[in-house]
């Protein structure tokens, strides 16, 4: 018997759980199973890989243990495909949270609509290309289905506080800094480049591009200039685990000015550490304000989560409150129909990915003389 939601909850289908401690879908699951999103009831998990060919491979036994516990303790149903999920019951609002491979999202969106979902939560960047996102937007609109994006930094307090400080200080400039914890060597970065083959600007830094699209009117048509900080930015060509070579940015920094008079900067570093932040500087470039993620309040929560889920990806913990906020707002919208505050739409996803596709070759050309192989 599969668990059912209360009248005040959305019935959630998690599509793409992934490996415990590593998969973003898994972390979404444990948050919902822990009742941290009151409006979301996780009822179904669709996991084609670990319920199929991946069952006996790496992570297979860990997934099987998670599945057994979720079934026993929470009555969650597990399925190899969306087609296997039972039909939605009368009066129930069904939400799909899609957290699988980006390349599969266009197909999974159609299958989620067929499964009776009225709201779809897509993890970034939503699809491999802008063209595919635009097709998905039309498909959802034709079915009267809303698409929300998992751009959690849109609701982060460090982003909100920096924006508010900048608004109160005329002439100031905001820089969004995003860091990852990969080791600066060929093995670590090569694995990163292959696993995130869409490239840094369509993967790691896509969150910042969504911020620019959401709050700074940054679209391809509205870009007046892009200035790349060549002293900071660099590209490398490295072999991934498959042996195939991949060329990507390991770190980038750039400033965009819009035709409507706004300016904002982004800095992203795969090997920069586990702290991201927003910085506000004055007209002379002197720092006036900085708010980090995690801050002191969040660090206490990080310590608790590290003890609860030892070995999990560190960024789960630093962004834990924001993941909860996004899921709760989207689930509540699914139930009530009310607008979800600051949640990125499919239009923001299209704008952000368009900017990523525009910037990538431009910046590759700027940095073409700096590409290094290891």
Rosetta blueprint (number, residue, H / E / L):
1 X L
2 X L
3 X L
4 X L
5 X L
6 X L
7 X L
8 X L
9 X L
10 X E
11 X E
12 X E
13 X E
14 X E
15 X E
16 X L
17 X L
18 X L
19 X L
20 X L
21 X L
22 X L
23 X L
24 X H
25 X H
26 X H
27 X H
28 X H
29 X H
30 X H
31 X H
32 X H
33 X H
34 X L
35 X L
36 X L
37 X L
38 X L
39 X L
40 X E
41 X E
42 X E
43 X E
44 X E
45 X E
46 X E
47 X L
48 X L
49 X L
50 X L
51 X L
52 X L
53 X H
54 X H
55 X H
56 X H
57 X L
58 X L
59 X L
60 X H
61 X H
62 X H
63 X H
64 X H
65 X H
66 X H
67 X H
68 X H
69 X H
70 X H
71 X H
72 X H
73 X H
74 X H
75 X L
76 X L
77 X E
78 X E
79 X E
80 X L
81 X L
82 X H
83 X H
84 X H
85 X L
86 X L
87 X L
88 X L
89 X L
90 X L
91 X L
92 X L
93 X L
94 X E
95 X E
96 X E
97 X E
98 X E
99 X L
100 X L
101 X L
102 X H
103 X H
104 X H
105 X H
106 X H
107 X H
108 X H
109 X H
110 X H
111 X H
112 X H
113 X H
114 X H
115 X L
116 X L
117 X L
118 X L
119 X E
120 X E
121 X E
122 X E
123 X L
124 X L
125 X L
126 X L
127 X L
128 X L
129 X L
130 X H
131 X H
132 X H
133 X H
134 X H
135 X H
136 X H
137 X H
138 X H
139 X H
140 X H
141 X H
142 X H
143 X L
144 X L
145 X L
146 X E
147 X E
148 X E
149 X E
150 X L
151 X L
152 X H
153 X H
154 X H
155 X H
156 X L
157 X H
158 X H
159 X H
160 X H
161 X H
162 X H
163 X H
164 X H
165 X H
166 X H
167 X H
168 X L
169 X L
170 X L
171 X L
172 X L
173 X E
174 X E
175 X E
176 X E
177 X E
178 X E
179 X E
180 X L
181 X L
182 X L
183 X L
184 X L
185 X L
186 X H
187 X H
188 X H
189 X H
190 X H
191 X H
192 X H
193 X H
194 X H
195 X H
196 X L
197 X L
198 X L
199 X L
200 X H
201 X H
202 X H
203 X L
204 X L
205 X L
206 X H
207 X H
208 X H
209 X H
210 X H
211 X H
212 X H
213 X H
214 X H
215 X H
216 X L
217 X L
218 X L
219 X L
220 X H
221 X H
222 X H
223 X E
224 X E
225 X E
226 X E
227 X E
228 X E
229 X L
230 X L
231 X L
232 X L
233 X L
234 X E
235 X E
236 X E
237 X E
238 X E
239 X E
240 X L
241 X L
242 X L
243 X L
244 X L
245 X E
246 X E
247 X E
248 X E
249 X E
250 X E
251 X E
252 X E
253 X E
254 X E
255 X E
256 X E
257 X E
258 X E
259 X L
260 X L
261 X L
262 X L
263 X E
264 X E
265 X E
266 X E
267 X E
268 X E
269 X E
270 X L
271 X L
272 X L
273 X L
274 X L
275 X L
276 X E
277 X E
278 X E
279 X E
280 X E
281 X E
282 X L
283 X L
284 X L
285 X L
286 X L
287 X E
288 X E
289 X E
290 X E
291 X E
292 X E
293 X E
294 X L
295 X L
296 X H
297 X H
298 X H
299 X H
300 X H
301 X H
302 X H
303 X H
304 X H
305 X H
306 X H
307 X H
308 X H
309 X L
310 X L
311 X L
312 X L
313 X L
314 X H
315 X H
316 X H
317 X H
318 X H
319 X L
320 X H
321 X H
322 X H
323 X H
324 X H
325 X H
326 X H
327 X H
328 X H
329 X H
330 X H
331 X H
332 X H
333 X H
334 X H
335 X H
336 X H
337 X L
338 X L
339 X L
340 X L
341 X L
342 X L
343 X L
344 X L
345 X E
346 X H
347 X H
348 X H
349 X H
350 X H
351 X H
352 X H
353 X H
354 X H
355 X H
356 X H
357 X H
358 X H
359 X H
360 X H
361 X H
362 X H
363 X H
364 X H
365 X H
366 X H
367 X L
368 X H
369 X H
370 X H
371 X L
372 X E
373 X E
374 X L
